[in-house]
Structures are given as C-alpha cells and as structure tokens.
Amino acid sequence: MDPSDIENTDDWLGCPTPLETCRQQLALYENEFEELNLQLRQARERIFKLVEMNDELSAGKAKAEAALKKSSADAARLQS
C-alpha cells in the first residue's frame, strides 16, 4: 500500500464523498435560511400589530386629552 493512500478515505464504506458533504451542508443552509425567513416574517407581523396598537393608543390618548381639557374648562367656568 502506498503511504499517500493512508490519508485518502474517500472510498471507505459509509464515508461521504466531498460532493455529498457539500450537498448535505447546502441542505442544512437551505433549511436554516427557510427557518430564518419564517422567523423574520413572523417578527414583521408582530411589529405591524404593535404599530397598529400604538396608533390606536395615540388616538385614544388624544381623545382623552381633549375630553380632559373640555372638562377642565367646564370646571373652571362653573367655579367662577
């Protein structure tokens, strides 16, 4: 046996070839990419909902401030 063949393990039973190894790694990357895209989509949906909730709260706050101002004006008028 040639000493350089000792390091050549490509033909061993059950050992993947470099091409098979690359394909497996590519499949892992593709799965991770799909999972990250799903997580990103879900995060964007949650952010959109939070923005909508913030808009609703801001509108409610503005209405409450207007009602408070009106009530304060009415109270001041009645005290005079």
Summary of the structure (lengths in Angstrom):
residues: 80
radius of gyration: 33.4
end to end distance: 111.8
largest distance: 111.8
contacts: 139
relative contact order: 0.05
helix: 82%
strand: 0%
